[in-house]
Amino acid sequence: FQAKVLRLLATTYFEWDCSLYLDKALKAISLANQENLHPAGFFLKVKILLKSGASDEDINSALAEFTHLEMSLDFCLNTAKLLLEHGRESVGFDFLKSVPERFESSPDLGKITLLHIEFLLQNKRELLAKQKIEEVIIGHYTGKQLLPEALNQLHIILWDRAAKHYEEKSYSEALHWYNYSVSFYTPGQIDQNLAKLQRNMASCYLHLKQVDKAKEAVKQAERCDPNSIFTKFSVYKIAVLENDPEKAIEAVIEMGKLAEKPSEHEDKLRVDKNTGSNLLSLAAQIALENDQQIVAIKALEYLSEHLQDCRQLFASLKCLVRLMLSKVMAENAEKRDADINSILTYLNLAHKKLAESFTEEKFTGDMRILEAHWFRKVAWNLAVQFKDSPEKMRDFFVLSFKLSQFCPSDKAVLIAQKTCLLMAAAVDLEMGRQQVTPSEQTELFSQALQHLQTCKEIWKVLKLTGDFAKDPTDTLLLLYEFEARSKLNDPALHNLMESVWEQPQIEIKTLEIIASLAMESPARYPVLCKKALKSALNLHRKQTVIDAVKFSKCLHSLINISLPTGLTDLDTCVLQEVWDYFEDALSVVSSTDAYPEMEILWLMTRAWNTGIFQYTVGKYKEAEQWCGLGMRFLSHLGSLKKSYE
């Protein structure tokens, strides 16, 4: 008990103020040890002597006092560590060398060797450490194996030393240390750690330009751990260096699959949720550095699927868009389709991630706006660039609109949105006019209508920002909506046209287009067509100087719709109405020499034929009147007059 109290007293002096109470601490521990020799007293005395700066001789004397004391192996090792950590190499190593004699029968003798190796390396005595390691390797194959725990510890020491040399770019020296580790594995052994070891060695060989040795090392890694993403990455690096794009892409695909679901057996210390993304990012970088664009694209595609960080994801998508664009520009038109679809996929992913980015705190609103502007402008430029492919152009315009919804609604953005939707609607209508099935037509016209409805809302807001008096948007919206609704046989068409008839400033050209669209298949609205043409004709009449050519075309269309060819049983009211149109024509023909002669001939022929039709059904008086009407046009013919007289 007295010895224990004295040890506590010595500890108190030592920890309170060693410089002031060193002598008292040393005296107290000496008295304690005289009273009762105990390992704790021995250890404390060594600590106090080291702190006091005692000579090696004094420390050796203290160690000698305890030569016959019963102490555990770990206690001896801790004493050796204490000495070596205080720079007493001579005393420490001598003490360490004496320890094996005391524990000859202990299975833990390997701990002494490990400590010896560690301190040799710490003190930069690498050559001696190598000698010691080589002794352990020889012992491993001559019946003096380390215990598994000690062997694992030795592997860690060897790998740490190899990694240090690798960082210093001493790749040959790193290989030397890795080879020490390999020496402890038997040929054909399957072990995940051996796979890692072989991958590390492959990296060293690649830096030393020893590709064949690197390939052999990776082959061994595949044998030990074929389902590791790190192994696939090693395969990938060699494929890129050997300019084997097919094998590189195959490895990237495998990496992508493994990134989705990391192996349960993968090293938990090295594989986290970002490992797959980091390796795919590195894979893309390696491919670009080696001018392998197709391989880089594949790596970036998988990377963009797995990235969680918004900034990294958008950087990856931008890189993909640029790479794929340069590829598309260099390709024949026949090969472009798949790659253009890929760009659409990238932009759709950008839109999806922008929508999801509101939940990510680190991704600020300003960042979102900047990214949205970049992608919407790219989509716009691509829409313009691929104008020869209507469907692609439409898709890019729609995407540009969707992406612009993440931008502030200033005037420039609103104009861009309006234009995107107008163009998308125009393309849908054009595609609907082509030879497609009725169901496809319905889908296209319905899509166009949706775009137009959204566009109208944007246009309302945009008109509040300035003067758009000369802007044709109102007219385009009207014509596009009319076409879509008429071809869908939409009941809402009637309400739309009621608002049109009420417009005081509607243009002649607009009415003529409406008339044409009203009879364009699958639409058929003869009443609407006539009404539009009559309105247009009235406007022609009100012109200060009538444009005879335009007037003649409008009148031609109105007569055609009012007096279908081949019909003989016509209502008297209809005939009277058409008669008035012919009278209108005569009035204009009489007042100008600009009326096209072929149109005069057509009017004459049409009136004459109508008379003949009346004659065939026994309406002789009407026949005479219509034939007489036709004859009145004859005098207005020019060079053709003689042929018909």
C-alpha positions as CSV (number, residue, x, y, z in Angstrom):
1,F,0.0,0.0,0.0
2,Q,2.9,2.3,0.9
3,A,4.5,1.7,-2.5
4,K,1.2,2.6,-4.2
5,V,0.9,5.8,-2.3
6,L,4.5,6.8,-3.2
7,R,3.8,6.0,-6.9
8,L,0.8,8.3,-6.8
9,L,2.8,11.0,-5.1
10,A,5.6,10.7,-7.8
11,T,2.9,10.9,-10.5
12,T,1.4,14.0,-8.9
13,Y,4.8,15.7,-8.8
14,F,5.6,14.7,-12.4
15,E,2.3,15.9,-13.9
16,W,2.0,19.1,-11.7
17,D,5.3,20.8,-12.7
18,C,7.9,18.5,-13.8
19,S,10.7,21.1,-14.1
20,L,10.1,22.3,-10.5
21,Y,9.4,19.0,-8.8
22,L,11.5,16.6,-10.9
23,D,13.9,15.6,-8.0
24,K,10.9,15.0,-5.6
25,A,9.2,12.8,-8.3
26,L,12.3,10.8,-8.8
27,K,12.9,10.4,-5.1
28,A,9.3,9.3,-4.5
29,I,9.4,6.7,-7.3
30,S,12.8,5.3,-6.1
31,L,11.3,4.9,-2.6
32,A,8.2,3.2,-4.0
33,N,10.4,0.8,-6.1
34,Q,12.5,-0.1,-3.0
35,E,9.3,-0.8,-1.1
36,N,7.8,-3.0,-3.9
37,L,9.1,-3.6,-7.5
38,H,6.1,-3.1,-9.8
39,P,5.9,-2.7,-13.6
40,A,4.0,0.6,-13.1
41,G,6.8,2.0,-10.9
42,F,9.4,0.9,-13.4
43,F,7.6,2.6,-16.3
44,L,7.1,5.8,-14.3
45,K,10.8,6.0,-13.4
46,V,11.8,5.6,-17.0
47,K,9.4,8.4,-18.0
48,I,10.8,10.7,-15.3
49,L,14.4,10.0,-16.3
50,L,13.6,10.7,-20.0
51,K,11.9,14.0,-19.0
52,S,14.8,15.0,-16.9
53,G,17.2,14.4,-19.8
54,A,19.1,11.7,-18.0
55,S,22.0,10.0,-19.8
56,D,21.7,6.7,-21.7
57,E,23.9,5.2,-18.9
58,D,21.4,6.2,-16.2
59,I,18.5,4.9,-18.2
60,N,20.3,1.6,-18.8
61,S,20.9,1.3,-15.1
62,A,17.2,1.8,-14.4
63,L,16.3,-0.8,-17.0
64,A,18.8,-3.2,-15.4
65,E,17.0,-2.9,-12.0
66,F,14.0,-4.6,-13.5
67,T,15.7,-7.4,-15.5
68,H,14.2,-10.1,-13.4
69,L,10.8,-8.5,-12.9
70,E,7.8,-10.3,-14.4
71,M,6.4,-8.2,-17.2
72,S,4.1,-8.8,-20.2
73,L,5.2,-8.6,-23.8
74,D,2.9,-5.6,-24.4
75,F,4.5,-3.8,-21.4
76,C,8.0,-4.4,-22.8
77,L,6.9,-3.1,-26.2
78,N,5.4,0.0,-24.7
79,T,8.7,0.6,-22.8
80,A,10.6,0.3,-26.0
81,K,8.2,2.6,-27.8
82,L,8.6,5.2,-25.0
83,L,12.4,5.1,-25.4
84,L,12.3,5.3,-29.2
85,E,9.7,8.1,-29.2
86,H,12.0,10.1,-27.0
87,G,14.9,9.7,-29.5
88,R,16.9,7.2,-27.4
89,E,17.5,4.9,-30.3
90,S,20.6,3.1,-28.9
91,V,18.9,2.3,-25.6
92,G,15.5,1.6,-27.2
93,F,16.8,-0.8,-29.9
94,D,19.1,-2.6,-27.4
95,F,16.2,-3.1,-25.1
96,L,14.0,-4.3,-28.0
97,K,16.7,-6.8,-29.0
98,S,16.7,-8.2,-25.4
99,V,12.9,-8.8,-25.4
100,P,12.7,-11.9,-27.6
101,E,15.0,-13.8,-25.1
102,R,12.4,-13.2,-22.4
103,F,9.5,-14.4,-24.6
104,E,11.0,-17.2,-26.7
105,S,7.8,-19.4,-26.4
106,S,5.3,-16.5,-27.0
107,P,3.3,-16.7,-30.3
108,D,3.3,-12.9,-30.3
109,L,7.0,-12.5,-31.0
110,G,6.0,-10.9,-34.4
111,K,4.9,-7.8,-32.5
112,I,8.5,-7.1,-31.6
113,T,9.6,-7.4,-35.2
114,L,6.8,-5.0,-36.3
115,L,7.8,-2.4,-33.8
116,H,11.4,-2.7,-34.8
117,I,10.4,-2.2,-38.5
118,E,8.1,0.7,-37.7
119,F,10.8,2.6,-35.8
120,L,13.5,1.9,-38.4
121,L,11.2,3.5,-41.0
122,Q,10.3,6.4,-38.7
123,N,14.0,7.1,-38.3
124,K,14.6,6.9,-42.1
125,R,16.7,3.7,-41.8
126,E,14.9,2.1,-44.7
127,L,17.7,-0.2,-45.7
128,L,17.8,-1.8,-42.2
129,A,14.0,-2.0,-42.3
130,K,14.1,-3.8,-45.7
131,Q,16.6,-6.3,-44.2
132,K,14.3,-7.0,-41.3
133,I,11.3,-7.4,-43.7
134,E,13.3,-9.9,-45.8
135,E,14.0,-11.9,-42.7
136,V,10.3,-12.0,-41.9
137,I,9.6,-13.2,-45.5
138,I,12.2,-16.0,-45.2
139,G,10.7,-16.9,-41.8
140,H,7.2,-17.0,-43.4
141,Y,8.3,-19.8,-45.6
142,T,10.5,-21.7,-43.0
143,G,7.9,-22.2,-40.4
144,K,8.1,-18.9,-38.5
145,Q,4.9,-17.2,-39.7
146,L,3.5,-14.1,-38.1
147,L,0.1,-14.4,-36.4
148,P,-2.7,-13.2,-38.8
149,E,-3.1,-9.9,-36.8
150,A,0.6,-9.2,-37.0
151,L,0.7,-10.1,-40.6
152,N,-2.2,-7.7,-41.4
153,Q,-0.3,-5.0,-39.5
154,L,2.8,-5.6,-41.6
155,H,0.8,-5.4,-44.8
156,I,-0.5,-1.9,-43.6
157,I,3.1,-0.8,-42.9
158,L,4.3,-2.0,-46.4
159,W,1.4,-0.4,-48.2
160,D,1.8,2.9,-46.4
161,R,5.5,3.0,-47.3
162,A,4.6,2.1,-51.0
163,A,1.9,4.9,-51.0
164,K,4.5,7.4,-49.7
165,H,6.8,6.6,-52.6
166,Y,3.9,6.7,-55.1
167,E,3.0,10.2,-53.9
168,E,6.7,11.2,-54.4
169,K,6.5,9.7,-57.9
170,S,9.1,7.1,-57.0
171,Y,7.1,4.3,-58.7
172,S,9.9,1.7,-58.9
173,E,10.5,2.1,-55.1
174,A,6.7,1.8,-54.5
175,L,6.7,-1.4,-56.5
176,H,9.5,-2.7,-54.3
177,W,7.4,-2.3,-51.2
178,Y,4.3,-3.7,-52.9
179,N,6.3,-6.8,-53.9
180,Y,7.2,-7.4,-50.3
181,S,3.4,-7.5,-49.6
182,V,2.9,-9.9,-52.6
183,S,5.5,-12.2,-51.1
184,F,3.2,-13.3,-48.3
185,Y,0.5,-14.5,-50.7
186,T,0.6,-18.0,-52.2
187,P,0.2,-18.5,-56.0
188,G,-3.4,-18.7,-57.0
189,Q,-4.7,-17.3,-53.8
190,I,-8.0,-15.4,-54.0
191,D,-8.1,-12.4,-51.8
192,Q,-9.7,-9.0,-52.1
193,N,-6.6,-7.3,-50.6
194,L,-4.5,-9.0,-53.2
195,A,-6.7,-7.5,-55.9
196,K,-6.2,-4.0,-54.4
197,L,-2.5,-4.7,-54.3
198,Q,-2.4,-5.8,-57.9
199,R,-4.4,-2.7,-58.9
200,N,-1.9,-0.4,-57.1
201,M,1.0,-2.2,-58.8
202,A,-0.7,-1.8,-62.2
203,S,-0.9,2.0,-61.5
204,C,2.9,2.0,-60.8
205,Y,3.6,0.0,-64.0
206,L,1.5,2.4,-66.1
207,H,3.5,5.4,-64.8
208,L,6.7,3.5,-65.7
209,K,5.2,2.9,-69.2
210,Q,5.4,-0.9,-68.6
211,V,2.0,-1.6,-70.1
212,D,2.4,-5.4,-70.4
213,K,3.3,-5.7,-66.7
214,A,0.3,-3.5,-65.8
215,K,-2.0,-5.7,-67.9
216,E,-0.7,-8.8,-66.1
217,A,-1.3,-7.1,-62.7
218,V,-4.9,-6.1,-63.7
219,K,-5.5,-9.7,-64.9
220,Q,-4.6,-10.9,-61.5
221,A,-6.8,-8.3,-59.9
222,E,-9.7,-9.5,-62.1
223,R,-9.1,-13.1,-61.0
224,C,-9.3,-12.1,-57.3
225,D,-12.1,-9.5,-57.4
226,P,-13.8,-9.3,-60.8
227,N,-16.8,-7.4,-59.5
228,S,-15.0,-4.4,-58.1
229,I,-15.5,-1.0,-59.6
230,F,-11.8,-0.3,-59.0
231,T,-10.8,-3.4,-61.0
232,K,-13.0,-2.2,-63.9
233,F,-11.4,1.2,-63.7
234,S,-7.9,-0.4,-64.0
235,V,-9.1,-2.3,-67.0
236,Y,-10.5,0.9,-68.4
237,K,-7.2,2.9,-68.0
238,I,-5.3,0.2,-69.9
239,A,-7.9,0.1,-72.7
240,V,-7.7,3.9,-73.1
241,L,-3.9,3.8,-73.2
242,E,-4.0,1.0,-75.8
243,N,-6.5,3.0,-77.8
244,D,-9.1,0.3,-77.6
245,P,-12.4,2.2,-77.5
246,E,-14.6,-0.8,-77.5
247,K,-13.0,-2.4,-74.5
248,A,-12.9,1.1,-72.7
249,I,-16.6,1.6,-73.3
250,E,-17.3,-1.9,-72.1
251,A,-15.4,-1.2,-68.9
252,V,-17.3,2.2,-68.5
253,I,-20.6,0.4,-68.8
254,E,-19.5,-2.1,-66.1
255,M,-18.4,0.8,-63.9
256,G,-21.8,2.5,-64.5
257,K,-23.6,-0.7,-63.4
258,L,-21.5,-1.1,-60.3
259,A,-21.9,2.6,-59.4
260,E,-25.6,2.0,-59.2
261,K,-25.3,-0.8,-56.7
262,P,-21.8,-1.1,-55.1
263,S,-20.7,-4.6,-54.3
264,E,-21.5,-5.8,-50.8
265,H,-17.9,-7.1,-50.6
266,E,-16.2,-3.9,-51.7
267,D,-13.9,-2.3,-49.2
268,K,-16.1,-0.2,-47.0
269,L,-13.3,2.2,-46.3
270,R,-12.8,3.0,-49.9
271,V,-16.3,2.8,-51.4
272,D,-18.8,5.4,-50.4
273,K,-21.8,6.9,-52.3
274,N,-19.5,9.2,-54.3
275,T,-16.9,6.6,-55.3
276,G,-18.7,5.6,-58.6
277,S,-19.1,9.3,-59.6
278,N,-15.5,10.1,-58.8
279,L,-14.2,7.2,-60.8
280,L,-16.5,8.0,-63.8
281,S,-15.4,11.6,-63.7
282,L,-11.8,10.5,-63.7
283,A,-12.6,8.1,-66.5
284,A,-14.0,10.9,-68.6
285,Q,-10.9,13.1,-67.9
286,I,-8.5,10.3,-68.9
287,A,-10.4,9.7,-72.2
288,L,-10.4,13.5,-73.0
289,E,-6.7,13.7,-72.3
290,N,-6.1,10.8,-74.7
291,D,-8.4,12.3,-77.4
292,Q,-11.0,9.5,-77.2
293,Q,-14.2,11.6,-77.5
294,I,-16.6,8.7,-77.8
295,V,-15.3,7.0,-74.7
296,A,-15.5,10.3,-72.8
297,I,-19.1,10.8,-73.9
298,K,-20.0,7.3,-72.6
299,A,-18.3,8.0,-69.2
300,L,-20.0,11.4,-68.9
301,E,-23.4,9.8,-69.7
302,Y,-23.1,7.4,-66.8
303,L,-21.6,10.1,-64.6
304,S,-24.6,12.4,-65.2
305,E,-26.9,9.6,-64.1
306,H,-25.2,9.2,-60.7
307,L,-24.1,12.7,-59.7
308,Q,-25.9,14.1,-56.7
309,D,-24.1,17.4,-56.6
310,C,-26.0,19.9,-58.9
311,R,-23.0,22.0,-59.8
312,Q,-21.0,18.9,-60.9
313,L,-24.0,17.5,-62.7
314,F,-24.6,20.6,-64.8
315,A,-20.8,20.9,-65.6
316,S,-20.9,17.3,-66.7
317,L,-24.0,17.9,-68.9
318,K,-22.4,21.0,-70.5
319,C,-19.4,19.0,-71.3
320,L,-21.6,16.3,-72.9
321,V,-23.5,18.8,-75.0
322,R,-20.3,20.3,-76.3
323,L,-18.7,17.0,-77.1
324,M,-21.8,15.6,-78.8
325,L,-22.2,18.8,-80.8
326,S,-18.7,18.6,-82.2
327,K,-19.4,14.9,-83.0
328,V,-22.7,15.8,-84.8
329,M,-21.0,18.5,-86.8
330,A,-18.4,16.1,-88.1
331,E,-21.0,13.4,-89.1
332,N,-23.1,12.7,-92.2
333,A,-26.7,13.6,-92.0
334,E,-27.7,9.9,-91.9
335,K,-25.7,9.3,-88.7
336,R,-26.8,12.4,-86.9
337,D,-30.3,11.3,-85.7
338,A,-29.1,9.2,-82.7
339,D,-26.7,11.8,-81.5
340,I,-29.3,14.6,-81.8
341,N,-31.6,12.4,-79.7
342,S,-28.8,12.1,-77.2
343,I,-28.5,15.9,-77.0
344,L,-32.2,16.1,-76.4
345,T,-31.8,13.5,-73.6
346,Y,-29.1,15.7,-72.0
347,L,-31.2,18.8,-72.1
348,N,-34.2,17.0,-70.7
349,L,-32.1,15.7,-67.9
350,A,-30.9,19.3,-67.3
351,H,-34.6,20.4,-67.1
352,K,-35.4,17.6,-64.7
353,K,-32.5,18.4,-62.4
354,L,-33.2,22.1,-62.5
355,A,-36.7,21.3,-61.2
356,E,-35.3,19.1,-58.5
357,S,-32.5,21.6,-57.5
358,F,-34.9,23.7,-55.4
359,T,-34.4,21.2,-52.5
360,E,-30.6,21.5,-52.6
361,E,-29.4,24.2,-50.2
362,K,-25.9,24.6,-51.7
363,F,-27.4,25.3,-55.2
364,T,-28.5,28.9,-55.0
365,G,-31.2,30.6,-57.0
366,D,-28.6,32.6,-59.0
367,M,-26.8,29.4,-59.9
368,R,-30.1,27.9,-61.1
369,I,-30.8,30.9,-63.3
370,L,-27.3,30.9,-64.8
371,E,-27.6,27.2,-65.7
372,A,-31.1,27.6,-67.1
373,H,-30.0,30.5,-69.3
374,W,-27.1,28.4,-70.7
375,F,-29.2,25.4,-71.5
376,R,-32.2,27.3,-72.9
377,K,-29.9,29.2,-75.3
378,V,-28.3,26.0,-76.4
379,A,-31.7,24.5,-77.1
380,W,-32.7,27.6,-79.0
381,N,-29.6,27.5,-81.2
382,L,-30.0,23.8,-81.9
383,A,-33.7,24.4,-82.9
384,V,-32.5,27.0,-85.4
385,Q,-29.6,24.8,-86.6
386,F,-31.8,21.7,-87.3
387,K,-34.5,23.5,-89.2
388,D,-34.3,20.8,-91.9
389,S,-35.6,18.3,-89.3
390,P,-39.0,19.7,-88.2
391,E,-39.6,17.2,-85.4
392,K,-36.2,17.9,-83.9
393,M,-36.6,21.6,-84.3
394,R,-40.0,21.5,-82.5
395,D,-38.5,19.4,-79.6
396,F,-35.6,21.9,-79.1
397,F,-38.0,24.9,-79.2
398,V,-40.3,23.2,-76.6
399,L,-37.2,22.4,-74.4
400,S,-35.9,25.9,-74.7
401,F,-39.3,27.2,-73.5
402,K,-39.4,24.7,-70.6
403,L,-35.8,25.7,-69.5
404,S,-36.6,29.4,-69.7
405,Q,-39.3,28.9,-67.1
406,F,-36.5,28.8,-64.5
407,C,-35.3,32.3,-65.6
408,P,-36.7,35.6,-64.4
409,S,-39.6,36.7,-66.6
410,D,-38.0,39.8,-68.1
411,K,-38.9,41.1,-71.6
412,A,-36.1,39.2,-73.4
413,V,-37.2,35.9,-71.8
414,L,-40.9,36.5,-72.5
415,I,-40.1,37.2,-76.2
416,A,-38.0,34.1,-76.4
417,Q,-40.8,32.0,-74.7
418,K,-43.4,33.4,-77.1
419,T,-41.3,32.7,-80.1
420,C,-40.5,29.1,-79.0
421,L,-44.1,28.3,-78.5
422,L,-45.2,29.9,-81.8
423,M,-42.5,28.0,-83.7
424,A,-43.4,24.7,-81.9
425,A,-47.1,25.2,-82.9
426,A,-46.1,26.0,-86.5
427,V,-44.1,22.8,-86.7
428,D,-46.9,20.7,-85.3
429,L,-49.3,22.2,-87.8
430,E,-46.9,21.6,-90.7
431,M,-46.4,18.0,-89.6
432,G,-50.1,17.6,-89.3
433,R,-50.6,18.7,-92.9
434,Q,-48.3,15.9,-94.1
435,Q,-49.5,12.4,-95.0
436,V,-50.1,11.0,-91.5
437,T,-52.8,8.9,-89.9
438,P,-55.9,10.6,-88.4
439,S,-54.8,9.7,-84.9
440,E,-51.4,11.3,-85.5
441,Q,-53.0,14.4,-87.0
442,T,-55.3,14.7,-83.9
443,E,-52.3,14.5,-81.6
444,L,-50.3,17.0,-83.5
445,F,-53.1,19.6,-83.8
446,S,-53.9,19.1,-80.1
447,Q,-50.3,19.7,-79.2
448,A,-50.2,22.8,-81.3
449,L,-53.3,24.1,-79.6
450,Q,-51.7,23.6,-76.1
451,H,-48.6,25.5,-77.2
452,L,-50.9,28.3,-78.5
453,Q,-52.9,28.6,-75.3
454,T,-49.7,29.0,-73.3
455,C,-48.3,31.4,-75.8
456,K,-51.5,33.6,-75.6
457,E,-51.0,33.9,-71.8
458,I,-47.4,35.0,-72.3
459,W,-48.3,37.4,-75.1
460,K,-50.9,39.1,-72.8
461,V,-48.1,39.8,-70.3
462,L,-45.6,40.8,-72.9
463,K,-47.9,43.4,-74.5
464,L,-47.9,45.2,-71.2
465,T,-44.1,45.8,-71.4
466,G,-44.1,48.0,-74.6
467,D,-45.4,48.9,-78.0
468,F,-46.0,45.9,-80.2
469,A,-48.2,47.6,-82.8
470,K,-46.2,46.2,-85.8
471,D,-45.8,42.7,-84.2
472,P,-47.6,40.0,-86.2
473,T,-48.1,37.7,-83.2
474,D,-51.8,38.4,-82.9
475,T,-52.4,37.4,-86.5
476,L,-50.2,34.3,-86.2
477,L,-52.0,33.2,-83.0
478,L,-55.3,33.7,-84.8
479,L,-54.4,31.8,-87.9
480,Y,-52.6,28.9,-86.1
481,E,-55.5,28.5,-83.6
482,F,-58.1,28.6,-86.5
483,E,-56.2,25.9,-88.4
484,A,-55.8,23.7,-85.3
485,R,-59.4,24.0,-84.2
486,S,-60.9,23.7,-87.7
487,K,-58.9,20.5,-88.4
488,L,-59.9,19.1,-85.0
489,N,-63.5,20.0,-85.7
490,D,-63.5,21.8,-82.4
491,P,-66.8,23.3,-81.3
492,A,-64.9,26.3,-79.8
493,L,-64.1,27.4,-83.4
494,H,-67.5,29.3,-83.6
495,N,-66.6,31.5,-80.6
496,L,-63.1,32.1,-82.1
497,M,-64.6,33.3,-85.3
498,E,-67.2,35.5,-83.6
499,S,-64.3,37.5,-82.1
500,V,-62.7,37.6,-85.6
501,W,-65.7,39.2,-87.4
502,E,-65.8,41.8,-84.7
503,Q,-62.2,43.0,-85.3
504,P,-62.2,46.3,-87.1
505,Q,-58.5,46.2,-88.2
506,I,-58.4,42.7,-89.6
507,E,-56.3,42.4,-92.8
508,I,-57.5,41.1,-96.2
509,K,-54.6,38.6,-96.3
510,T,-55.7,37.2,-92.9
511,L,-59.2,36.6,-94.1
512,E,-58.1,35.0,-97.3
513,I,-55.8,32.6,-95.4
514,I,-58.7,31.8,-93.0
515,A,-60.9,31.0,-96.1
516,S,-58.2,28.7,-97.5
517,L,-57.7,26.9,-94.2
518,A,-61.4,26.4,-93.7
519,M,-61.5,24.1,-96.8
520,E,-58.1,22.4,-96.2
521,S,-58.5,18.7,-95.4
522,P,-59.5,17.4,-92.9
523,A,-61.3,20.7,-92.2
524,R,-64.4,21.5,-94.3
525,Y,-66.3,24.7,-93.4
526,P,-67.7,26.2,-96.7
527,V,-69.9,28.7,-94.8
528,L,-66.9,30.0,-92.9
529,C,-64.9,30.1,-96.1
530,K,-67.5,32.1,-97.9
531,K,-67.9,34.6,-95.0
532,A,-64.2,35.2,-94.9
533,L,-63.9,35.7,-98.6
534,K,-66.9,38.1,-98.7
535,S,-65.3,40.1,-95.9
536,A,-62.1,40.2,-97.8
537,L,-63.9,41.2,-101.0
538,N,-65.6,44.1,-99.1
539,L,-62.2,45.3,-97.9
540,H,-60.8,45.1,-101.4
541,R,-63.7,47.3,-102.6
542,K,-63.0,49.9,-99.9
543,Q,-59.4,50.4,-101.1
544,T,-58.7,53.8,-102.6
545,V,-57.2,52.1,-105.6
546,I,-58.4,48.5,-106.1
547,D,-55.6,46.0,-106.6
548,A,-57.2,44.2,-109.6
549,V,-54.9,41.1,-109.4
550,K,-55.6,40.5,-105.7
551,F,-59.3,41.3,-106.2
552,S,-59.5,38.8,-109.1
553,K,-58.0,36.0,-107.0
554,C,-60.4,36.7,-104.1
555,L,-63.4,36.8,-106.4
556,H,-62.3,33.6,-108.2
557,S,-62.2,31.8,-104.8
558,L,-65.6,33.2,-103.7
559,I,-67.3,32.1,-107.0
560,N,-65.7,28.7,-106.8
561,I,-67.0,28.0,-103.2
562,S,-70.4,29.6,-104.0
563,L,-71.0,27.9,-107.4
564,P,-69.4,24.4,-107.3
565,T,-68.6,23.0,-110.7
566,G,-71.1,20.4,-112.1
567,L,-74.1,21.3,-109.9
568,T,-77.2,22.1,-112.0
569,D,-79.9,22.2,-109.3
570,L,-79.0,25.4,-107.6
571,D,-81.1,27.6,-105.4
572,T,-82.3,30.8,-107.0
573,C,-80.9,32.8,-104.1
574,V,-77.5,31.3,-104.6
575,L,-77.5,32.1,-108.3
576,Q,-78.6,35.6,-107.6
577,E,-75.7,36.0,-105.0
578,V,-73.2,34.6,-107.5
579,W,-74.6,36.9,-110.3
580,D,-73.8,39.9,-108.0
581,Y,-70.2,38.7,-107.8
582,F,-70.0,38.6,-111.6
583,E,-71.4,42.1,-111.7
584,D,-68.8,43.2,-109.2
585,A,-66.1,41.7,-111.5
586,L,-67.5,43.5,-114.5
587,S,-67.5,46.8,-112.6
588,V,-63.8,46.4,-111.8
589,V,-62.9,45.0,-115.2
590,S,-64.5,48.1,-116.8
591,S,-62.6,50.5,-114.7
592,T,-59.1,49.2,-115.1
593,D,-56.8,47.6,-117.7
594,A,-54.9,45.7,-114.9
595,Y,-57.5,42.9,-114.5
596,P,-55.7,39.7,-115.5
597,E,-56.9,38.5,-118.9
598,M,-56.9,34.8,-117.9
599,E,-59.3,35.7,-115.0
600,I,-61.6,37.6,-117.4
601,L,-61.6,34.5,-119.7
602,W,-62.4,32.3,-116.7
603,L,-65.3,34.6,-115.6
604,M,-66.7,34.6,-119.1
605,T,-66.4,30.8,-119.4
606,R,-67.9,30.2,-116.0
607,A,-70.9,32.4,-116.7
608,W,-71.4,30.8,-120.1
609,N,-71.2,27.2,-118.6
610,T,-73.6,28.2,-115.9
611,G,-76.1,29.2,-118.6
612,I,-75.6,26.0,-120.5
613,F,-76.3,24.0,-117.2
614,Q,-79.5,26.0,-116.8
615,Y,-80.5,25.2,-120.4
616,T,-80.0,21.4,-119.8
617,V,-82.5,21.5,-117.0
618,G,-85.1,23.5,-119.0
619,K,-84.5,26.9,-117.4
620,Y,-84.3,28.7,-120.7
621,K,-84.8,32.3,-119.4
622,E,-82.0,31.8,-116.8
623,A,-79.8,30.2,-119.4
624,E,-80.2,33.2,-121.7
625,Q,-79.4,35.6,-118.9
626,W,-76.2,33.7,-117.8
627,C,-74.9,33.2,-121.4
628,G,-75.6,36.9,-122.0
629,L,-73.6,37.7,-118.8
630,G,-70.7,35.7,-120.2
631,M,-70.8,37.6,-123.5
632,R,-70.4,40.9,-121.7
633,F,-66.9,39.8,-120.6
634,L,-65.9,39.0,-124.2
635,S,-65.4,42.7,-125.1
636,H,-62.9,43.1,-122.3
637,L,-60.6,40.3,-123.6
638,G,-57.4,41.4,-125.2
639,S,-55.3,39.1,-127.4
640,L,-57.7,36.2,-126.8
641,K,-60.8,38.1,-128.0
642,K,-60.6,36.9,-131.6
643,S,-60.3,33.3,-130.6
644,Y,-63.6,33.4,-128.8
645,E,-65.6,35.7,-131.1
